[in-house]
Amino acid sequence: NAGVMQNPRHLVRRRGQEARLRCSPMKGHSHVYWYRQLPEEGLKFMVYLQKENIIDESGMPKERFSAEFPKEGPSILRIQQVVRGDSAAYFCASSSRQGLTGELFFGEGSRLTVL
Amino acid sequence: DAKTTQPTSMDCAEGRAANLPCNHSTISGNEYVYWYRQIHSQGPQYIIHGLKNNETNEMASLIITEDRKSSTLILPHATLRDTAVYYCIVRANAATQGGSEKLVFGKGTKLTVNP
């Protein structure tokens, strides 16, 4: 059973470009979470999505950032007009709603570098 | 904001037990204690969780005090590969308790296992 798959693993963008990060949850999981980790800092929650719905976006910056989790295909975290401060590791996690444990399974992350 | 307090760092000798403490004095009756770890640059990994009883799995043991205000994660025979940042998180089990789905990570404890 494949784990949470994130791609690209590494992405380099110039200031002002767009970054798109993709996350395929574990098979059977319909809940996706995105976290950001700045260099030498902890993980910060960004957004929680279920299929076709944003449930909690309390950690998302108000501008330039958006996320979606369509009925078909991976979840996408989109960052428009990137700035150097967006350089970070972005982790995706998934969970099963039916799982009473509530544990999250994380991917290996996508590392964004903004030049 | 994280509801737990952990030491910033700890050291342990290889082959010895690593005991990682966590204070969660404001824990609510419906909140579970979760432990995750993050090995350098990798995605966080679930270790164990519990409500009020002690728990054990193939990775670790979790000891929760009777008043539930603190807990200890025990790695019985630490190896060099256990060097990581260990996060203690409290959260209601969303599947059954209607709690928030997301996990809020604090700064964790940097455990270094020495040869």
Contacts between the chains, C-beta under 8 A, distances in Angstrom:
chain1	res1	chain2	res2	distance
A	4	B	43	7.5
A	31	B	101	6.9
A	33	B	101	7.6
A	33	B	102	6.2
A	33	B	103	7.8
A	35	B	105	7.7
A	42	B	105	5.2
A	42	B	106	6.6
A	42	B	107	5.4
A	42	B	108	6.9
A	43	B	38	7.6
A	43	B	44	6.8
A	43	B	105	4.2
A	44	B	105	7.6
A	45	B	102	4.9
A	45	B	103	7.4
A	45	B	104	6.4
A	45	B	105	7.8
A	48	B	101	5.4
A	48	B	102	5.4
A	55	B	101	6.7
A	56	B	100	7.2
A	56	B	101	6.7
A	56	B	102	6.1
A	89	B	41	7.4
A	91	B	43	5.4
A	91	B	44	7.2
A	93	B	43	7.6
A	93	B	44	7.7
A	95	B	101	7.7
A	97	B	95	6.7
A	98	B	95	7.3
A	99	B	95	6.6
A	100	B	93	6.5
A	100	B	95	4.9
A	100	B	96	6.1
A	101	B	49	6.4
A	101	B	93	7.6
A	101	B	95	8.0
A	102	B	32	7.3
A	102	B	34	7.9
A	102	B	49	7.8
A	102	B	91	7.1
A	102	B	93	5.1
A	102	B	94	5.6
A	102	B	95	5.8
A	102	B	101	7.8
A	103	B	34	7.3
A	103	B	46	4.5
A	103	B	49	6.8
A	104	B	44	7.8
A	104	B	46	6.9
A	104	B	103	6.1
A	105	B	46	7.0
A	106	B	43	3.5
A	106	B	44	4.8
A	106	B	45	7.1
A	107	B	43	5.3
A	108	B	42	6.1
A	108	B	43	5.0
A	109	B	41	7.6
A	109	B	42	7.5
A	109	B	43	5.5
